[in-house]
């Protein structure tokens, strides 16, 4: 925010950065090779639904668009305990590219409708052979990624997260500010 | 370029700009008049002017620099981490998401034990910012969306650097108030002592100077007081606006306002008096008058009336739906 914006107390909503998302497929390959984490095929977009008809129309269109895609299970729509909306897409585990394309369709629909500032994050789920869970979370406003590894009982596997940060550093732009690696407990699809 | 639904409230921005310009104008006129009065008389009154300004600088800087500590101490609030119980976890979750939506660094989070559902933001910059909610704000009487609306309003105060803006704006008022007090006492004691000694010819020049300074101080204090309160109300409106646009839920913020303001009326007076010094930073004023003096108290109020705030939020809701 500029000096004048501060002085006059106006905040312009932040527009999301979408394109960095397409780095995910290559990062998924790196992650599998380096740490043994395979994509589960589930991915989700989280956004803050705005009130009013304009937003609900766009949301309805997005769902229809995704449901028309061939060979996929229908998208799940859930609302979390903070009343954010999650759209969850499922693909076969090795097709991260198709998943990212679907997620991108959601994002660009919202942006085209003027609701880009409502986008919070996108999440792609991974799992290793021993059943450990991991999500790569993309922060729309920052254009950065961070790993989130939930354990039972709202605890995080910080060691795993930091390990993944090291491994993905060359593929993805990892969020440097650790205080922005906020937990997404109970994120659907994870 | 992406389509945007953001439309700045030009009227509000213009009125706020004008208010700040007038405050600056009053300040310059104040200094100029003091300078003229003192240079026309002897330099004997210089101390009356110099000490209030120095003291106001120290007071203003202190209350700005330690704003987080002072406010937290006054509200008896405690900084909490995400692991400190369910209320803290919920508060952290909401703040995390607002920060990610708005692309802001995360402030510290505090909870104050209070029976008033309310929240405030303080801290001299975004690094030192603290968001504080009272425990009764988190006890379930607001739903998630309403709670988020309240906190988004407070985060907008942080983004707008309202603590810094209001501190600078209040500076002139502090100077004028201190000046009046200094001039009053110096006339009371200095002037009285002079007359006792019978030195009429000596005091003939000094006494009017002190009187003029006294009157100028009172006038400037009154004008700046009204302007500062006006500015505070405009800052509240723009925080409402930014918060509502950030979450996309102006109606949730409106219903939170109604619930919080409605509860205010039922709070015992002891709590109200204890909360009074913090009033300017609260989400809703804890200390409000009604009835016959309503229009006068609206002029002196730190917050706009509930009706005004609800009306502005309804406008945003309408904008979003189209």
Interface residues (C-beta under 8 A of the other chain):
Chain A: X1 X6 X7 X8 X9 X10 X11 X12 X13 X14 X15 X48 X49 X50 X51 X52 X53 X54 X55 X81 X82 X83 X84 X111 X112 X113 X114 X115 X116 X117 X118 X120 X121 X139 X141 X142 X154 X177 X179 X180 X182 X183 X185
Chain B: X2 X3 X4 X5 X6 X8 X9 X13 X16 X17 X20 X82 X89 X93 X94 X96 X97 X99 X100 X101 X102 X103 X105 X106 X143 X144 X145 X148 X156 X159 X160 X161 X162 X165 X234 X235 X238 X239 X242 X245 X246 X247 X248 X249 X250 X251 X252 X317 X320 X321 X322
